[in-house]
Amino acid sequence: MISLAHAADPAQQPDPLVSFLPLILIFVLFWFMIIRPQMKRAKEQKKMQENLQKGDEVITAGGQLGKVTKITDQYVTLDIGGGTESVFQRATIQTVLPKGTLKDL
């Protein structure tokens, strides 16, 4: 019985690349389906916030609607209706609405 064990071929070691291939494939899918689109959205959001202009109608992250009346490097002053103005951080602006949207509300 011992002589049979010595006569058997040694076990073949799998190629290291083949063993890591599923992990590499999962990372590639993760990159193209999650990371890359999120980076693209963040880039578009930053561009939109940098291109804000006086008179734009916007929605903040908290859901507040308003018209931009004053812009500084970090803050935006919004007219939220009835002559009331509030100051928001520029990063909280989520969406720029089409002109005339606030009149329809």
N, C-alpha and C positions, 0 to 999 in steps of 0.2 A: 504494500500500500504506500509506503513512503517512496519507493522508487517511482511510482506513478505520478506522485506530486512533483517530483523533480523533473520528470519527463515532459510535463505540460509547458506550453509556451508562456513566457512572461506576459502579463496583462498589458495591453496597449494603452498608453496614456493619451487622452484626447488632446487635440491641438488647443492651446490656450486661446487662440483667436476665436475658435468655434464656441468655446465655453462662454466667452464674453459677448458674442454676437447678439444674443437676445437683449442684454442690457444696453448695448449700443443702439440697437433698433428701437427700444423703448425711449431712450433719450432723444433720438432723432424725431420720433413721433411727438414726444412731449414738446420739443422745441418748435416744430412747425404748427402744432395745434393749439398751444397755450402761450408760450413765452413770446414768440414773434408777433402774434396779433396784439398781445397786451402792450408790447413795446411800441407798436405802430399807433395804437389808440392813445397812449401817453404822449407820444410825439405830436399827434394832431391836437390834443387837448392843450398842450403847452403853446403851440403855434396860435391857436384860437385865443388864448388868454393874452398873448403878446400883441395880437392884432386888434384888441378892443379899442373902440373909438367912442368919443362922446356922441350920445344919441342912440347907441345900440340898445336894443331891448334884450334882456338876459334873464336867465333863471339861475339862482344860486344852488349850492349843494343842499341847503335847507329847504328848498322849494319856494323861496321868495322871488317874486317877479318884480322887475323894475327897469327903469331907463337910466342908462349911464349919464351922469351929469358932470363928474369930475374923475380924472384918472391920475394916480401917482405911480411910482415904481412898484409899491407893494399893496396899495389900497385903491378901491373903487368906491365912489359915492353914487348910490342909486336913489332915484326918485321912485318911491314905492307907492305913490298915489296920494292925492290930496295935498300935495306940496310937502309931504314928509320925506326927508332924506335920511338914509342910513349908510353907514360906512361898512364895507365888507373887504376882507382880504381878497386880493386878485385871484388867488388859487381856488377860492370857493365858487367862482363862476363856472358853471357846468355847460351851459348851452347859450348860444346867441340865437335869438328868435328872429323870424322875418319881420321886416318893418310893418307896423300897423297891427301887430298881434295883440298888444295891450288894449287897443281901442275896441277890439272885438270881445274882450272879456268884460 
